C-alpha cells in the first residue's frame, strides 16, 4: 500500500516512480454530488485538478502504463437525449459534474497531445454493499435494516422521483478493465439500460422485509440539490459491440448481492443482514 494525495503532485510522482505500474485506475474524487455544492472549490481541486496532476506525473516520468479515468453519468445533467451515449452532449448540473467534465476532457487531451493510452469510462450509478452510507442506495438499505431491528424510526430523503440507471459495481469494474485491454484507447459509457426512481428503489427495499415504505419515509428539503438531475439512462451498445461487455442482469441492482447491508453497533458489534427471498432478515452477534 502506498499513500498519496491528489492535491500533492510530488506524492503522485513518487508512487509512480517507485511502482512503475502497467495500469493506473483513477477512481479518486470528492464524489458526493450534493456535498459538492457545499465545498465546490475542494471538489474542483481534487476531482478536477487531481486528474491532471496524475496525468502530468505519468507524462513527465514517462511511465509506460495505461490510464483509466473514472468519469460519471452526472456529466449529462440536464440531458439532451434519452438514453445517453458517448455522443450525447454534456450539461453538468453540479460542481462535482463540472469537475468531472474537466477530468474527462483533460484525459482526452493527454491522449491526443502526448499519445498516452488514456481512456474515459462514463459509468452510470454502480452500487454494492460497500457503497458509502451517505449515498442514497446504501442510506435506504441501511435504514431498512435498522428500522426492522427497532434501531431507527424514520428515513429522511430528498427527490423521490429522480430516475437512475443502477447497476452492480462488480460488472462495472470488469468494464473498466476491458477498456484498458482494448487495442486502442477510447471512451465508453457503461450502464444497464434500465432506469428506476428512488421511490421504486425504497419501496422494493422495504418490501424485502415486509414493511411499507410510506410508513417510514419523510421528505427533507435539505437533500434536494440546487439543480436537480431528473433522468439518467445509459445506452452501452458501443461497449457491448467493441469490448464484448454486457451487465450480467439488467435488474441486478435489485439482487441480494448488493442490497444486503451490514451495520455494527458501537457497543455490541451486532451485524444485521437484509436479504430478499428465503431469509429476509437475520440478526447475528459477532465475537
N, C-alpha and C positions, 0 to 999 in steps of 0.2 A: 504494500500500500504506500503510495506517495501522496503527500498533501500539497495542494496548490490552491491558488486563488485567481479567479478570472479578472480580478481587479489588480493583479500583480503580474506584469509580464515576465519579470525575472524568474518567478517561481515556475511559470509555464515553460520557459526556455530550459530551466534546469532539469525539469522532469523529462522533457522530450530528449534532451541531450543524453540523459542517463539511460532511459528506457529504449530509445530508438524503436518506437512501435511500428508495426506493419499497418495497423488500422487505428484511427482515432475517432471516437464517437463523442461528439459534443452534445451532451444531454443537460448540461448545467444551465440554470437560469433562475431568476426570481419568477416563478411560474404561476403564481396565483393572480388570476385576471382581476378580480375585484380589488385585491390589495394593491395592484399596480396603480390604481387611481390615487391611492393614499401616499405611495412612495414612487412617483414617476421617474425622478432623477436616478434613484438607485436602480430601478428596473432597467432604465436605458443603459446605465453603466455596466451592469452585469449581463443582462440578456442581449443587449446590442453590441456594445464595445468589447465585451468579453470575447465574443466570437472573432473579431478582427485581431485581437491580441494573440489568440491561439493560432489563427491562420498565418499571421506575420511571423510568429515563432517558428512554425513549420517551414516557412519560406526562407527565413534568414539562416536557419540551421541546416537547410537542405535535407530535411528528413524525408526519406523515401517511403511515404505512407499514403494511405487512402483516408480521406476525411469525410465523415458524415456529420451534417448539421441537422439538428432536430428543429424543424420548422413546425408550424402549427396551423390547424384549420381556422384559428382565430384571425388569421391573415385576411380571410374572406369577409368577415364582419357583416356589413350591410350588403348582402350577397347580390351579385349582378345576374346570377343564373342558378338554377337548381336542376340537377345536382352540380356540385363544384368539381372541377377537374384542373389539370395543370395549366390550361389556357384561360381559366377564369380570372378576371381582374381582381386585384386586392382592394379592400376598403376597410382598413383596420379601424376598430371601434374602441380601443383601449391603449394605454401606454404599453402594456405588455405586447399587444399585437403590433404596434408601431415598431417596437424594439425588435420583434421577430422579423418584421419586414426588412429592417436594416441588415439583420443577420443573413436573411435569405439572399439579398442582392449582393452583399459583400462576398458571400460564398461563391455565387456565380462569377463575380468579378475576379476573384483569385483563380478560379478555374480557367477563365478566358484570358486573363492577362499574364498569368505565370505558369499555366499548364498543370496546375495541381489537380490531382484526382479528388475533386470535391463535389459531393452530392447532397442535395437537399431532400429530406423526407418530410412532406407536409402530412403529418399524422393527425387524423381526427381523434376524438376522445378515446383514449386507451386506458382501460381500468383493470384493476385486480385487487385482491385482498390487501395488498401492500400500499394502496393509494393513501395519501396523506389525509388525516381526519378532517381537515378544513375543506376538502373538495366535496362537492355535493353528493356524489355517489357513495363515498365512504361515510360521509356525515349521516346519510339516510340509513345505510345498513347498520352502522354502529348504533344509531338511535333505536332502531327496531329491536336489536338485542337488549339494549339497556331498558327500554320500555317493557318488553316482555318479562324481564327479570325484576321489574319493580324499582329499577335504579334511576329512572328518568320518567317525567310525566308528559312532556311536550317536545315537539320538534319544530324549530323556527326555520323557515325557508323564505326565499325571495320569489323570483319569477317561476311559477309552476308550469307556464305554457311554453317556455323555451324548449325547442326541439334539437336533439343532438344525435349524432351517429356514434353510438357507443360500441366499442369492440374490446377484445381481450388483449392485454399488454403482451402476452407471450406471442400471439400471432404477429404483432407489430414489430417486435424485436427481430423476428425471423425476416420480416420485410426489410428492416434496416440492414441486416447482414447481407441479404441478397443484393441490395443496392451496391455494396462495396465489392461484391464478387462479379459484378457485371463488367463487361469488357470496356465500356465507355461510361464516364461519369455523367450522370443525368439527374433530373429532378422528378420525383414521383409523389402522387397523393395516395394515401393509404386509409381505407375505411371499409365499412361493411356494406354500404349502400342501403341501410335501413335506419330510419330516424324514429325516436320516441320522445315524448315530452317528459319533463321532470316529474310531472304529476303521475304519468303512467308508471314511471320507474318506482316512485314512492308507493303507489297503490300495490304494485306487484310485490315489493319488498315486505310490506306489512301483511299482505295476504299469505306470504310464506309461513307466517306464524299465527295465522288465523285472527288477525286484527284488521280493523277498518282504519285506513289512513286518515279519514276525515275526523276521526275522534281525537287525533293527536297533533295534526299539522296546524301550525299557526303561521300567518304571513307577517314578516318583519321587513319594513321598508329599508332597513339598513343593508339588506342583502341584495337589493336591486342595484344594477350598475347604472352610472350616469348615462351611458349609451349602451343599450341592450343589443345583443346578437340573437335574433329570433330563431333562425333555422340554419343548421349546418348538416349537409348531406353529401356524401362522397360518391364520386364515380372513379373507381380504381381500375378501370379497364386497361389503362396503359401498363400498370404494374402486373396485371394478370397476363397481358399479352407479351410483355418484354421480359419480366422476371419469373413468370410462372407462379406468381403469388395470388392466393385467394385466402380470405378468412375461413377458418375451419367450420364456422357456422355463423350465418348472418344474425342469428339471435343468441349467439354465445354470451352476449353481455348479461343475459338473464340467468346464466347457469350457476350451479352451486360452486364452481371452481373459484369464482371471484366474489359472488355476493355473500359468501361466508365472511364473517367478521369476528375478530377476536378482540378482547379487551382485558386489561388487567387492572384490578383494583389495587390501590396503593398498599392496603393492609393485608388482604387475604390472597392476593395473586390468583383470583379466580379467572377462568377463561370461559367466555361464552361463545359458542359456535352456532351461527344461524344458517341452516341449510334447508333447501326445499325437499320435496318428495318424502322419503320414508322416515327421516329423522328431522323434523322441522326445527327442533331446538334441543340443545344439550348443554348442561352446565356441569363443568368438571372442575375439580380442585387440583392445582398444580403444586408440586412439592417445592 
